[in-house]
Amino acid sequence: MRALLSVHDRRGLVDLATGLRELGCELLATDGTYRQIEEAGLKATRISDVTRFPEILAGRVKTLHPAIHGGILARRDHADDRAVLEEHGIGLIDVVVVNLYPFAEALHASAEDESAVVESIDIGGPALLRAAAKNASDVVVLADPDDYEDVLAELMRYSAVREKTRRRLAAKAFAITAAYDSYIAAWTARWSGEPFPARISVSMSKLQDLRYGENLHQRAALYTDRPPQLGNAISATVAGASQLHGKELSFNNYLDLDSAWSMVRDFAAPAVAIVKHTNPTGIAAGKSVLEAYTKAYNGDPAAAYGGIVAFNRPVDEETANAVVGVYFEAVMAPAFEDEALKVLSRKKSIRLLTIRTQSASPKGDSSLLYAPLDFKRIDGGFLVQSRNVVTDPQGTMHVVTQREPTLDELTDLIFAWRAVKHVKSNAIVLAKQLALVGVGAGQMSRVNAVELACRMAGDRSHESVLGSDAYFPFPDGLERAAAAGVTAVIQPGGSIRDRESIDVANQAGMAMIFTGLRHFKH
């Protein structure tokens, strides 16, 4: 039995090499791996002694040789293959132990240094893994150090590796090389200059199984599109948030957490969002997290029950005491002060999560692989678009009514514009003093969305402002808002009946801003 070892990740290497030697296995190794094996007092043969050709181009070429790939790919039950090996003096290779140059790590550490990232692209490693995986009926392929111990145990027990194990390891090797290539393809896609290239490769790694999906009869799991070896890159996402307390998160919890976090990170001031079914029952900003939380909760206290809460600032003890008095499924924040964590942990079922507000690396960020794109699944494919990152309308907005908004109204209008982009269309929000007081979400007609928002706000609609994710096709929505006491409106404009809506606003003494941009969220 012969084993080829060429690894960048040296975890478990010496133990594996020792075990293989004890089993009488001949070890072949590339230079760096050879040195570590030799330092451990183990006998090995350099790859260059097998190929009779030195490693060249600073290690760019070392294993790409028939003496290596022939020994891996030869089919043991094919007489012609055996004859070719004998003719050329090529020995069989039964175990291939390879892990790849750390491309994702190089990108994360130094994305601006293109030459360094290019040099981290492994060529020989993926070829070795794919060759061994292709010939899994005869060859054991080890692409992950976590598998070393199990394979050694099988070899020691059975003097062979079982077929199901070889097939499982081969499938893993193909998945690893496919993911590796997808990261490279995603990064180099920018070389084409096309925002939507002809092919998009996305790799996803499973983080955990979930108890069930949206409903009890559906199976589910959580995946990340960030390279799993980069813990810091994942922890700056909802998928990689750290759970500090509480029972396991569900599929629907993750959907709501993602919605809530996307809301609060749009605000520079302390902000809080409370979410049910991916729509806000309240969003608010304040001078402190307690003020923001109180205003967000008062948006709709009844609907907030059982919701998800997200903070864009650490949670202090005073705020925790306010939160703990209400039943919430989960609370997410950049951090919890020690006393706040003690207060909230008194509830056994509540989930408490922390999320990094940015990548830990100042030089590069592997999230740039897919960050500009938003994917939506449809039957048979994906819809892909750039992300809706517009938050402020100052560059495009203009007042279309006789009356200009006051400074207080303008502040609330910009707040409403940031908030409405997170509400399912057709979407209407009413805001007052940097807090939502009414939300109309997911309605089939815009006037119904206005009606729902005004009904939720009640008396608070008086002297509030209104944000609409798209234009008003008819003036009836503005008529309902004026009757409820709304004093100012922000909307995209663009309807053939804009003039009628402007006339209604002027008659009611409302100020209205057109942004020229819409915020549909389907």
Secondary structure as UniProt FT lines:
FT   STRAND          2..6
FT   TURN            11..12
FT   HELIX           13..22
FT   TURN            23..24
FT   STRAND          26..29
FT   HELIX           31..39
FT   TURN            40..41
FT   STRAND          45..46
FT   HELIX           47..51
FT   TURN            57..60
FT   HELIX           66..73
FT   TURN            76..77
FT   HELIX           79..88
FT   STRAND          95..98
FT   HELIX           103..110
FT   TURN            111..112
FT   HELIX           114..119
FT   HELIX           124..134
FT   TURN            135..138
FT   STRAND          140..142
FT   HELIX           145..147
FT   HELIX           148..158
FT   HELIX           163..188
FT   HELIX           189..192
FT   STRAND          205..210
FT   TURN            216..217
FT   STRAND          220..224
FT   TURN            228..229
FT   HELIX           231..235
FT   TURN            239..240
FT   STRAND          242..245
FT   HELIX           251..264
FT   TURN            265..266
FT   STRAND          271..276
FT   TURN            277..278
FT   STRAND          279..285
FT   HELIX           289..297
FT   TURN            298..299
FT   HELIX           301..304
FT   TURN            305..306
FT   STRAND          307..311
FT   HELIX           317..323
FT   TURN            324..325
FT   STRAND          328..333
FT   HELIX           338..344
FT   TURN            345..346
FT   STRAND          351..354
FT   HELIX           366..369
FT   TURN            370..372
FT   STRAND          373..378
FT   TURN            379..380
FT   STRAND          381..386
FT   TURN            394..396
FT   STRAND          398..399
FT   HELIX           407..420
FT   TURN            421..422
FT   STRAND          428..431
FT   STRAND          435..440
FT   HELIX           446..457
FT   HELIX           458..461
FT   TURN            462..463
FT   STRAND          465..468
FT   HELIX           476..483
FT   TURN            484..485
FT   STRAND          488..491
FT   TURN            496..497
FT   HELIX           498..508
FT   STRAND          511..514
//
